[in-house]
């Protein structure tokens, strides 16, 4: 049986993305999609996301990041390919 193609990415999201529940909504969306990884605030006001899992699901999360949480305003998202880290689940990193 052929396995599903896996993907991994890191993204840095700019805009009004801290203090607007962006990390919580990202975690919920990633878990809903069955992805593993993390989301965390960066000191400069941006948010970093690392996600891995089924490539179709990672693509769906990439699209979702442009929308973000209801109170957020996403100005830009920069994506980088990254190595898979085999996370246990999708966590909010403090």
N, C-alpha and C positions, 0 to 999 in steps of 0.2 A: 504494500500500500504506500502510495507516494505521500510524503508529508507536505504540510502547508509551508509556503515560502515565508521565512522570517525576516523582519527588518528591525533596524534600530536607528534612532536619530537623537540628536541633542538640538534644542531650540532655545533661543534667547528672545523673549518677548518684551517689547518696549511700549510705553504709553502709560496710562493710568491703570497699573496692574498690581499695585500693592495697596492693602487696606480696603479692597473691594471684593474679597472672597474669591479671588482668582485661583489661588492654590487649591482651595476646597473644591471648587467646581471642576478644576482640571483633574483632580484626584477622582472625583465621582465619574467623570466622563471616561477616563482611562480605565477604571475598574469595570465600568459598564461594557467597555470594548474588550475586556480581558487582557489588557496590557500590563506590563511590569515596568518599574522604574521609579522616578521621583520628580517632585516639583519643589523648587525652593526660591526664596527671595534673594536677590543679589544686593550688595551694599549700595549700588548706584541707582536703585529704584526699578530695575528690570527684574524679570522672573526667568529662571532657567528650568527647562523641562528635559528630562531624559526618558525616552519611552522605547520599549521593545516588545515585539510579539508578531502576530500575523501581519504581513505587509499591507494587506487591505485595511486592517484596523489601524495601523500606524498612520496610513494616509488619511484616514477619516479624522484621527486626532489632529493631524497637521492642519486640516481645513478648519476644524473647530477652534484651534488656537487663534485664528484671525478674528473670531467672534468673541471668545472669552466669556467671563461671567456677566450677569445682567448689569452690574454697576461699573464694569471696566470699560476702558477705551483703548483698544489695541491700535497703536500707530505703525508698528513694524514687527515682523517675525523673521529672524535669521536662523536658517537650518544648517546643521553640519552632520555629515555621516559620522557614526561612532561605532565602536566595537560593542558587541553584545556583552553584558555583564552578568546575565542570569540572575536578576533580582528575584526575590521571593514574592513580592507584591508591588503595589504602587503606593508610595509613601509621600507625605509632606515632610520635607526636611526643614528643621528650624534653624 
